């Protein structure tokens, strides 16, 4: 059996979608609290703008979580793999931005991002 046919992959994909959905809920409901999760210092000005940007980001994460769930359970494993791979690449990009701006905190993104890249790659048949 190929690794890409493993029965655990839909559950790993669902877990990653759930984590992403959870981040989205946090960003939408508590944008100022969620802002610190990125590793940035708390802003001292433009709080309404920061709140709005965080809520926008939260809705993107809600969409991504739902997209992963839908592709995993009602769609196609390859489509789910593309979604999970895209999630991982997005997290790796987030980590790069955080490192560039804050000087640290990149592994808060790169940890799960690298897992998502791995799971997505396996689901696509690129690994195993």
C-alpha positions in Angstrom: 0.0 0.0 0.0 1.4 3.4 -1.0 1.8 5.9 1.8 -0.6 8.2 0.0 -3.3 5.6 0.5 -2.9 5.5 4.2 -6.2 5.5 6.2 -4.8 8.0 8.7 -4.3 10.8 6.2 -8.0 12.0 6.2 -7.8 12.3 10.0 -4.5 14.2 9.9 -6.0 16.5 7.2 -9.1 17.0 9.4 -6.9 17.8 12.4 -5.0 20.4 10.4 -8.3 21.9 9.1 -9.6 22.0 12.7 -6.5 23.8 14.0 -6.8 26.4 11.2 -10.6 26.8 11.8 -9.8 27.3 15.5 -7.3 30.0 14.7 -9.9 31.7 12.5 -12.5 31.7 15.4 -9.9 33.2 17.7 -8.9 35.9 15.2 -12.6 36.9 14.5 -13.8 36.8 18.2 -10.7 38.2 19.9 -8.5 40.0 17.3 -6.3 41.9 19.8 -5.6 38.8 21.8 -4.9 36.8 18.6 -2.5 39.5 17.3 0.1 38.5 19.9 0.0 34.9 18.6 1.9 36.1 15.5 4.9 37.2 17.7 4.5 40.9 17.1 4.7 43.5 19.8 1.3 45.0 20.8 0.5 48.0 18.7 0.2 51.4 20.4 -1.8 53.0 17.7 -4.2 52.2 14.9 -6.0 49.5 17.0 -9.2 49.6 15.0 -7.2 48.9 11.8 -5.3 46.1 13.4 -8.5 44.6 14.7 -10.1 44.8 11.2 -7.0 43.1 9.6 -7.1 40.3 12.2 -10.8 39.7 11.6 -10.1 39.6 7.8 -7.3 37.1 8.4 -9.6 35.1 10.7 -12.2 34.7 8.0 -9.5 33.5 5.6 -8.6 30.8 8.2 -12.2 29.8 8.7 -12.5 29.4 4.9 -9.3 27.4 4.7 -10.4 25.0 7.6 -13.8 24.4 5.9 -12.2 23.9 2.5 -9.9 21.3 4.0 -12.8 19.5 5.7 -14.9 19.6 2.6 -12.2 18.3 0.3 -11.2 15.6 2.8 -14.7 14.2 3.5 -16.8 15.1 0.5 -14.3 15.6 -2.3 -11.1 14.2 -3.5 -7.9 13.2 -1.7 -5.8 15.1 -4.3 -7.8 18.3 -3.8 -7.5 17.9 0.0 -3.8 17.4 -0.5 -3.5 20.6 -2.5 -5.5 22.5 0.3 -3.3 21.1 3.0 -0.1 21.8 1.1 -1.3 25.4 0.5 -2.0 25.7 4.2 1.5 24.7 5.0 3.0 27.0 2.5 0.9 29.9 3.9 2.2 29.1 7.4 5.8 29.0 6.1 5.2 32.4 4.6 3.7 33.7 7.8 6.8 32.5 9.7 9.1 34.3 7.3 7.1 37.6 7.7 7.1 37.3 11.5 10.9 36.6 11.5 11.5 39.5 9.2 9.5 42.0 11.3 9.8 40.7 14.9 13.1 38.9 14.7 11.7 35.7 16.3 8.6 33.7 16.6 8.9 32.0 13.2 8.7 28.5 14.6 5.2 29.2 15.9 4.3 29.0 12.2 7.0 26.8 10.8 6.3 23.9 13.2 2.7 23.2 12.0 3.5 24.6 8.5 6.1 21.9 7.9 3.7 19.2 9.1 1.1 20.5 6.7 3.5 20.5 3.8 4.4 16.9 4.6 0.9 15.7 5.0 -0.2 17.6 1.8 2.7 16.2 -0.1 1.9 12.6 1.0 -1.8 13.1 0.1 -0.8 14.2 -3.4 1.5 11.3 -3.8 4.7 13.4 -3.9 6.1 11.7 -0.9 5.6 7.9 -0.5 
